[in-house]
């Protein structure tokens, strides 16, 4: 029996090779654009940088500050449909 990480690598490669990963990414981009997720996240980042005086922060520092917020703010329906498409 193969190690779970090996199996994950194989399944991921098949997902990429079949073109399904690209289709899913395009679908996800479209749905996030429809809900204005990018715009909302950008506004949140700008406000967070201003209020926390992070003008000289690195990308990694800003990412750490907004990661949880970004994950929580996208529509749960989009997440559920994306997971169904993967399985």
QUIMO-V220844 format. One record per residue. N is the residue number from 1. RES is the residue in one small letter. PHI is phi in radians with two decimals (NA if undefined). PSI is psi in degrees with one decimal (NA if undefined). NEAR is the number of other ideal C-beta (glycine too) atoms within 10 Angstrom. Layout:
{{N | RES | PHI | PSI | NEAR} {N | RES | PHI | PSI | NEAR}}
This chain:
{{1 | x | NA | 142.0 | 5} {2 | x | -1.52 | 150.5 | 9} {3 | x | -1.13 | 144.0 | 8} {4 | x | -0.98 | -33.5 | 8} {5 | x | -1.19 | -38.9 | 8} {6 | x | -1.10 | -43.3 | 10} {7 | x | -1.10 | -41.7 | 11} {8 | x | -1.06 | -43.2 | 11} {9 | x | -1.08 | -43.7 | 12} {10 | x | -1.12 | -47.2 | 11} {11 | x | -1.10 | -42.3 | 11} {12 | x | -1.07 | -42.5 | 11} {13 | x | -1.12 | -40.9 | 11} {14 | x | -1.11 | -39.0 | 11} {15 | x | -1.08 | -42.9 | 14} {16 | x | -1.20 | -49.4 | 11} {17 | x | -1.07 | -33.4 | 9} {18 | x | -1.32 | -14.5 | 10} {19 | x | 1.52 | -3.3 | 9} {20 | x | -1.18 | -33.2 | 13} {21 | x | -1.11 | -44.8 | 15} {22 | x | -1.10 | -42.1 | 11} {23 | x | -1.08 | -43.0 | 11} {24 | x | -1.15 | -40.8 | 15} {25 | x | -1.11 | -40.0 | 11} {26 | x | -1.14 | -42.2 | 10} {27 | x | -1.07 | -44.8 | 14} {28 | x | -1.11 | -43.9 | 17} {29 | x | -1.00 | -43.5 | 12} {30 | x | -1.11 | -45.9 | 10} {31 | x | -1.14 | -41.2 | 17} {32 | x | -1.14 | -36.4 | 17} {33 | x | -1.15 | -40.0 | 11} {34 | x | -1.08 | -33.0 | 10} {35 | x | -1.63 | 4.0 | 14} {36 | x | 1.01 | 33.0 | 11} {37 | x | -1.06 | -45.5 | 18} {38 | x | -1.06 | -44.8 | 11} {39 | x | -1.12 | -43.3 | 11} {40 | x | -1.11 | -41.7 | 15} {41 | x | -1.18 | -40.1 | 16} {42 | x | -1.08 | -44.3 | 11} {43 | x | -1.10 | -41.2 | 11} {44 | x | -1.09 | -43.7 | 15} {45 | x | -1.08 | -46.0 | 17} {46 | x | -1.05 | -45.1 | 10} {47 | x | -1.12 | -42.4 | 10} {48 | x | -1.12 | -41.3 | 15} {49 | x | -1.11 | -41.8 | 17} {50 | x | -1.16 | -49.4 | 10} {51 | x | -1.27 | -27.9 | 8} {52 | x | -1.77 | 7.9 | 12} {53 | x | 0.91 | 53.6 | 8} {54 | x | -1.88 | 32.4 | 14} {55 | x | -0.98 | -30.7 | 7} {56 | x | -1.81 | 17.7 | 7} {57 | x | -1.25 | 152.3 | 15} {58 | x | -1.42 | 166.0 | 9} {59 | x | -1.00 | -43.9 | 7} {60 | x | -1.06 | -40.4 | 8} {61 | x | -1.15 | -42.6 | 12} {62 | x | -1.16 | -41.9 | 15} {63 | x | -0.99 | -46.3 | 12} {64 | x | -1.05 | -36.8 | 11} {65 | x | -1.23 | -33.5 | 16} {66 | x | -1.86 | -7.1 | 15} {67 | x | -0.95 | -52.1 | 10} {68 | x | -1.10 | -42.7 | 9} {69 | x | -1.06 | -45.7 | 13} {70 | x | -1.08 | -42.2 | 14} {71 | x | -1.17 | -33.3 | 9} {72 | x | -1.39 | -25.8 | 8} {73 | x | -1.52 | -12.8 | 13} {74 | x | -1.42 | 150.7 | 17} {75 | x | -1.04 | 128.4 | 13} {76 | x | -1.15 | -26.3 | 8} {77 | x | -1.14 | -39.3 | 10} {78 | x | -1.08 | -44.2 | 17} {79 | x | -1.08 | -44.9 | 13} {80 | x | -1.10 | -43.9 | 10} {81 | x | -1.16 | -41.2 | 15} {82 | x | -1.07 | -42.7 | 16} {83 | x | -1.13 | -37.5 | 9} {84 | x | -1.12 | -39.4 | 8} {85 | x | -1.14 | -32.2 | 12} {86 | x | -1.30 | -38.9 | 11} {87 | x | -1.41 | NA | 5}}
